Amino acid sequence: MAELLTVKEVEKICKVKQGRAYRLMKEINDEMKEKGYLVIRGRVNSSFLYEKLGLGGNDV
């Protein structure tokens, strides 16, 4: 099961401020919605985040 990340975790992973983290999360969640996935506002699927960032694994 994929882990859902919070904005604080996205900030840490991406080394960005909160506003940018929320924009990244929104972009990824919008893309997931288009593909037919259910999304939770304020959370982002870790697998999709790493894929979108071009990171191979979940090594943080």
C-alpha positions as CSV (number, residue, x, y, z in Angstrom):
1,M,0.0,0.0,0.0
2,A,1.3,3.4,-0.9
3,E,2.0,5.9,1.7
4,L,0.3,9.3,1.8
5,L,2.6,12.2,2.5
6,T,1.7,15.4,4.3
7,V,2.8,18.9,3.2
8,K,5.6,18.9,5.9
9,E,7.0,15.7,4.4
10,V,6.8,17.0,0.9
11,E,8.7,20.2,2.0
12,K,11.4,18.1,3.5
13,I,11.7,15.7,0.5
14,C,11.7,18.5,-2.1
15,K,13.5,21.1,0.1
16,V,10.9,23.7,-0.7
17,K,8.7,26.1,1.3
18,Q,5.1,25.3,2.2
19,G,3.5,27.2,-0.6
20,R,5.5,25.4,-3.3
21,A,4.9,22.0,-1.6
22,Y,1.1,22.6,-1.8
23,R,1.4,23.5,-5.5
24,L,3.3,20.3,-6.2
25,M,0.8,18.3,-4.3
26,K,-2.1,19.9,-6.1
27,E,-0.5,19.3,-9.5
28,I,0.1,15.6,-8.7
29,N,-3.4,15.1,-7.2
30,D,-5.0,16.8,-10.2
31,E,-3.1,14.4,-12.5
32,M,-4.2,11.4,-10.4
33,K,-7.8,12.5,-10.6
34,E,-7.6,12.7,-14.3
35,K,-6.4,9.1,-14.3
36,G,-9.4,8.1,-12.2
37,Y,-7.8,7.8,-8.7
38,L,-9.4,9.1,-5.5
39,V,-7.3,11.7,-3.8
40,I,-7.3,13.3,-0.4
41,R,-6.7,17.0,-0.2
42,G,-3.6,17.8,1.9
43,R,-2.1,14.4,1.2
44,V,-0.1,13.1,-1.8
45,N,0.7,9.6,-2.9
46,S,4.4,9.0,-2.3
47,S,4.9,6.8,-5.3
48,F,3.4,9.4,-7.7
49,L,5.5,12.1,-6.0
50,Y,8.8,10.2,-6.5
51,E,7.8,9.3,-10.1
52,K,7.0,12.9,-10.9
53,L,10.3,14.1,-9.4
54,G,12.2,11.5,-11.3
55,L,13.5,9.8,-8.2
56,G,13.9,6.0,-8.4
57,G,12.9,4.9,-5.0
58,N,11.5,6.1,-1.7
59,D,15.0,6.8,-0.2
60,V,14.7,10.0,1.7
